[in-house]
Amino acid sequence: MPGERDGLALAEAVHRERPDVRLIITSGRAQPAPADIPDNGQFIGKPYNLEASPEIIRAMPNKASARRSRTGNDWCLMRR
């Protein structure tokens, strides 16, 4: 990711601004500590397991009251 901010810092910034957005953090290097993943966040390691990934996503908390973003999508993919 270009610049000084890494993916986890970006995920934290998104979480502060939009706590209703569910975050998927991915990495092919190392899994972040659970305390480093914002609330409403989930880590999925690379390479992706195409069978397990949809189940992980479906299992994430789904706030029925969460507002939609301007694009109509309340998901934000963060790559690390």
KOLFITI-581007 format. One record per atom (N, C-alpha, C): residue number from 0; residue in three letters; atom name; x, y, z. Coordinates in steps of 0.2 Angstrom, whole numbers. Example, Ala and Ser with C-alpha at 12.3 -4.5 7.8 and 13.67 -1.06 7.14 Angstrom:
! residues 2
PT;num;residuo;atomo;u;v;w
PT;0;ALA;N;66;-28;39
PT;0;ALA;CA;62;-22;39
PT;0;ALA;C;66;-16;39
PT;1;SER;N;64;-11;35
PT;1;SER;CA;68;-5;36
PT;1;SER;C;64;0;39
This chain:
! residues 80
PT;num;residuo;atomo;u;v;w
PT;0;MET;N;4;-6;0
PT;0;MET;CA;0;0;0
PT;0;MET;C;5;6;0
PT;1;PRO;N;3;11;-5
PT;1;PRO;CA;8;17;-5
PT;1;PRO;C;7;21;1
PT;2;GLY;N;12;25;2
PT;2;GLY;CA;12;30;8
PT;2;GLY;C;14;27;14
PT;3;GLU;N;13;31;20
PT;3;GLU;CA;15;29;26
PT;3;GLU;C;10;25;30
PT;4;ARG;N;3;25;28
PT;4;ARG;CA;-2;21;31
PT;4;ARG;C;-2;14;29
PT;5;ASP;N;-2;9;33
PT;5;ASP;CA;-3;2;31
PT;5;ASP;C;-10;0;31
PT;6;GLY;N;-12;-6;29
PT;6;GLY;CA;-19;-8;29
PT;6;GLY;C;-22;-8;35
PT;7;LEU;N;-19;-10;41
PT;7;LEU;CA;-22;-10;47
PT;7;LEU;C;-24;-3;50
PT;8;ALA;N;-19;2;48
PT;8;ALA;CA;-21;9;50
PT;8;ALA;C;-27;12;46
PT;9;LEU;N;-27;10;40
PT;9;LEU;CA;-33;12;36
PT;9;LEU;C;-39;9;38
PT;10;ALA;N;-39;2;40
PT;10;ALA;CA;-45;-1;43
PT;10;ALA;C;-47;3;49
PT;11;GLU;N;-42;4;53
PT;11;GLU;CA;-44;8;60
PT;11;GLU;C;-47;15;58
PT;12;ALA;N;-45;18;53
PT;12;ALA;CA;-47;25;51
PT;12;ALA;C;-55;24;49
PT;13;VAL;N;-56;19;44
PT;13;VAL;CA;-62;18;42
PT;13;VAL;C;-67;16;48
PT;14;HIS;N;-65;12;52
PT;14;HIS;CA;-69;10;58
PT;14;HIS;C;-71;16;62
PT;15;ARG;N;-66;21;63
PT;15;ARG;CA;-68;27;67
PT;15;ARG;C;-73;31;64
PT;16;GLU;N;-72;32;57
PT;16;GLU;CA;-77;36;53
PT;16;GLU;C;-84;32;52
PT;17;ARG;N;-83;26;51
PT;17;ARG;CA;-89;22;49
PT;17;ARG;C;-90;15;53
PT;18;PRO;N;-91;15;59
PT;18;PRO;CA;-91;9;63
PT;18;PRO;C;-96;4;61
PT;19;ASP;N;-101;6;56
PT;19;ASP;CA;-105;1;54
PT;19;ASP;C;-103;-3;48
PT;20;VAL;N;-97;-1;45
PT;20;VAL;CA;-94;-4;39
PT;20;VAL;C;-90;-11;42
PT;21;ARG;N;-92;-16;39
PT;21;ARG;CA;-88;-23;40
PT;21;ARG;C;-82;-23;36
PT;22;LEU;N;-77;-25;39
PT;22;LEU;CA;-70;-25;36
PT;22;LEU;C;-67;-31;35
PT;23;ILE;N;-64;-33;30
PT;23;ILE;CA;-60;-39;28
PT;23;ILE;C;-53;-37;27
PT;24;ILE;N;-49;-39;32
PT;24;ILE;CA;-42;-38;31
PT;24;ILE;C;-39;-44;29
PT;25;THR;N;-34;-44;23
PT;25;THR;CA;-31;-49;20
PT;25;THR;C;-23;-48;20
PT;26;SER;N;-20;-54;21
PT;26;SER;CA;-13;-53;20
PT;26;SER;C;-10;-60;18
PT;27;GLY;N;-5;-60;14
PT;27;GLY;CA;-1;-66;12
PT;27;GLY;C;5;-67;17
PT;28;ARG;N;6;-62;21
PT;28;ARG;CA;12;-62;25
PT;28;ARG;C;10;-65;32
PT;29;ALA;N;7;-61;37
PT;29;ALA;CA;6;-64;43
PT;29;ALA;C;-1;-62;46
PT;30;GLN;N;-4;-65;50
PT;30;GLN;CA;-10;-64;53
PT;30;GLN;C;-9;-59;58
PT;31;PRO;N;-13;-53;58
PT;31;PRO;CA;-13;-48;63
PT;31;PRO;C;-15;-51;70
PT;32;ALA;N;-13;-48;75
PT;32;ALA;CA;-16;-50;82
PT;32;ALA;C;-23;-48;82
PT;33;PRO;N;-27;-52;85
PT;33;PRO;CA;-35;-51;86
PT;33;PRO;C;-36;-43;88
PT;34;ALA;N;-32;-41;93
PT;34;ALA;CA;-33;-34;95
PT;34;ALA;C;-31;-29;90
PT;35;ASP;N;-28;-31;85
PT;35;ASP;CA;-26;-26;79
PT;35;ASP;C;-32;-25;74
PT;36;ILE;N;-36;-30;74
PT;36;ILE;CA;-42;-30;69
PT;36;ILE;C;-48;-26;72
PT;37;PRO;N;-50;-21;69
PT;37;PRO;CA;-55;-17;72
PT;37;PRO;C;-62;-21;73
PT;38;ASP;N;-66;-19;77
PT;38;ASP;CA;-73;-22;78
PT;38;ASP;C;-76;-22;71
PT;39;ASN;N;-80;-27;70
PT;39;ASN;CA;-83;-28;63
PT;39;ASN;C;-78;-30;58
PT;40;GLY;N;-72;-32;60
PT;40;GLY;CA;-67;-34;55
PT;40;GLY;C;-66;-42;56
PT;41;GLN;N;-63;-44;50
PT;41;GLN;CA;-62;-51;50
PT;41;GLN;C;-56;-52;46
PT;42;PHE;N;-51;-56;48
PT;42;PHE;CA;-45;-58;44
PT;42;PHE;C;-46;-64;39
PT;43;ILE;N;-44;-63;33
PT;43;ILE;CA;-44;-69;29
PT;43;ILE;C;-37;-69;26
PT;44;GLY;N;-33;-75;27
PT;44;GLY;CA;-26;-76;24
PT;44;GLY;C;-26;-77;17
PT;45;LYS;N;-21;-76;14
PT;45;LYS;CA;-19;-77;7
PT;45;LYS;C;-15;-83;7
PT;46;PRO;N;-15;-88;2
PT;46;PRO;CA;-20;-88;-3
PT;46;PRO;C;-27;-89;0
PT;47;TYR;N;-32;-87;-4
PT;47;TYR;CA;-39;-87;-1
PT;47;TYR;C;-41;-95;-2
PT;48;ASN;N;-45;-97;3
PT;48;ASN;CA;-48;-103;2
PT;48;ASN;C;-55;-102;0
PT;49;LEU;N;-56;-103;-7
PT;49;LEU;CA;-62;-102;-10
PT;49;LEU;C;-68;-105;-7
PT;50;GLU;N;-67;-111;-4
PT;50;GLU;CA;-73;-114;0
PT;50;GLU;C;-74;-111;6
PT;51;ALA;N;-69;-109;10
PT;51;ALA;CA;-70;-107;17
PT;51;ALA;C;-72;-99;17
PT;52;SER;N;-69;-95;13
PT;52;SER;CA;-70;-88;13
PT;52;SER;C;-77;-86;13
PT;53;PRO;N;-82;-88;9
PT;53;PRO;CA;-89;-86;9
PT;53;PRO;C;-92;-88;16
PT;54;GLU;N;-90;-93;19
PT;54;GLU;CA;-93;-95;25
PT;54;GLU;C;-90;-90;31
PT;55;ILE;N;-84;-88;30
PT;55;ILE;CA;-81;-83;35
PT;55;ILE;C;-85;-77;34
PT;56;ILE;N;-86;-74;28
PT;56;ILE;CA;-90;-68;27
PT;56;ILE;C;-97;-69;30
PT;57;ARG;N;-100;-74;28
PT;57;ARG;CA;-107;-75;30
PT;57;ARG;C;-108;-75;38
PT;58;ALA;N;-102;-77;41
PT;58;ALA;CA;-102;-78;49
PT;58;ALA;C;-101;-71;52
PT;59;MET;N;-99;-66;48
PT;59;MET;CA;-97;-59;51
PT;59;MET;C;-104;-56;54
PT;60;PRO;N;-103;-52;59
PT;60;PRO;CA;-109;-49;62
PT;60;PRO;C;-113;-45;56
PT;61;ASN;N;-119;-45;56
PT;61;ASN;CA;-123;-41;51
PT;61;ASN;C;-128;-37;55
PT;62;LYS;N;-126;-31;55
PT;62;LYS;CA;-131;-26;59
PT;62;LYS;C;-136;-24;54
PT;63;ALA;N;-142;-26;56
PT;63;ALA;CA;-148;-24;52
PT;63;ALA;C;-149;-17;52
PT;64;SER;N;-147;-13;57
PT;64;SER;CA;-148;-6;57
PT;64;SER;C;-142;-2;54
PT;65;ALA;N;-137;-6;51
PT;65;ALA;CA;-132;-2;48
PT;65;ALA;C;-134;2;42
PT;66;ARG;N;-131;8;42
PT;66;ARG;CA;-133;12;36
PT;66;ARG;C;-129;10;30
PT;67;ARG;N;-131;11;24
PT;67;ARG;CA;-127;9;18
PT;67;ARG;C;-123;15;17
PT;68;SER;N;-117;14;13
PT;68;SER;CA;-113;19;11
PT;68;SER;C;-116;22;5
PT;69;ARG;N;-113;28;3
PT;69;ARG;CA;-115;31;-3
PT;69;ARG;C;-116;27;-9
PT;70;THR;N;-112;22;-10
PT;70;THR;CA;-112;17;-15
PT;70;THR;C;-117;11;-14
PT;71;GLY;N;-120;11;-8
PT;71;GLY;CA;-125;6;-7
PT;71;GLY;C;-122;-1;-5
PT;72;ASN;N;-115;0;-3
PT;72;ASN;CA;-111;-6;-1
PT;72;ASN;C;-108;-5;6
PT;73;ASP;N;-110;-9;11
PT;73;ASP;CA;-107;-8;17
PT;73;ASP;C;-101;-12;19
PT;74;TRP;N;-98;-15;14
PT;74;TRP;CA;-91;-18;14
PT;74;TRP;C;-86;-14;12
PT;75;CYS;N;-80;-15;15
PT;75;CYS;CA;-74;-12;13
PT;75;CYS;C;-68;-17;14
PT;76;LEU;N;-65;-18;8
PT;76;LEU;CA;-60;-23;8
PT;76;LEU;C;-53;-20;9
PT;77;MET;N;-49;-22;14
PT;77;MET;CA;-43;-19;16
PT;77;MET;C;-38;-25;15
PT;78;ARG;N;-33;-23;10
PT;78;ARG;CA;-27;-28;9
PT;78;ARG;C;-21;-25;13
PT;79;ARG;N;-18;-30;16
PT;79;ARG;CA;-12;-28;19
PT;79;ARG;C;-6;-31;16
